[in-house]
Each structure stands twice: as structure tokens, then as C-alpha cells.
């Protein structure tokens, strides 16, 4: 289907500002069609809003220090391709201000403010390397609690909808029944229970 580029861009801005910037992952999951297909090449395939919702809450709860920084995006025929940086702020006085590992995603617009498909690729080697450096910085800074790591100090300058100035308050904070995960087998166990 053909969609007006202005509509797609406005809906992408809304999608980003609700999820990656505002971290209201519960509302973000509702921006997908009920039968949406989501494939992350580390975590595996997801089918529908309920699986997307469970996955994003469990994953983000598992790495509370990570936030998404938009680098660039393109739009063509209702398909948004975007490059972003998964960022961890440095809690220590030593080293760089933050560590990044890159991601690239493709998002298919379905109309009426909803998205029907997403495909994610990210740098697994970079994720591992930065997690080791970040853990060492947390040890130097004496951070032991996950919520102490939840800083968002280095948003992009523009566009304005890709940043969030208020203190972080992600929706996973209210999900006591969802554990934080860092491994695909943990997600498979959660999805098996969800699928019944």
C-alpha cells in the first residue's frame, strides 16, 4: 500500500517518542497491529501484540541502563529504516561518557497509526564488549542496584521527539510479574507460558 510520507514520518515520530524516548513500552506495544510479526535476530520471532509486549518489558527490565539513541532514518513506501545506538551511560569518572553498540531496524507501516512488521539487527559483539566495560565502570562507581544504573544523560540534540528530558520511568517498573531477561532461552520459557 502507498502511504503519504508525512503520515508515516509523523507516526514514526510518535512510535519513537512513546517507546524509545518515553519508555512507555505498554503503550508502544499497542502501536502494532494485533497480528504483527516482529523478528529480532538475537531474540527470535514474535507474533502479535501480547508477545511483543512481554518481550520488550522482559528485555528492557534485564538491561535497565540501556536506552535508544536515534542516529538516522529513511522512509520509502511506508517502510522506515533506521539506525540507532544502544547506549549505556558511564557511571564512573573514568573512561568515556557512554558506551554504544549499533542497531539497524526496518519497520512496516500498516496505516491508522499502526505497524505490521519489524525486523531488528544489532551488533552482538559490540553488546558483549560494552557490557564488560560497563560492568567494570559500575564496580568502580560502587553501583550494585539495577535502578541505580538507569540514567539517560546523552540524548541526541535532534529531532526533539527522539529525546526525553524527564527522569526515566519505564513501564516495566510496574510489571512485577515479568522478570528481567538477558538470554534467548529465558524468552522462550516466557513465550511458552504465554502461548499455553
Secondary structure, DSSP 8 states (H G I E B T S, - for coil): ----HHHHHHHHHHHHIIIIIT--HHHHHTTEEEEEEEEETTTEEEEHHHHHHHHHHHHHHHTTTEEEEEEEEEEETTEEEEEEEEEEE--SSSS-SEEEEEEEEEEEEEETTEEEEEEEEE-HHHHHHHHHHHHHHHHHHT--SGGGG-------SS-GGG---S----GGGG-TTS----SHHHHHHHHHHHH-
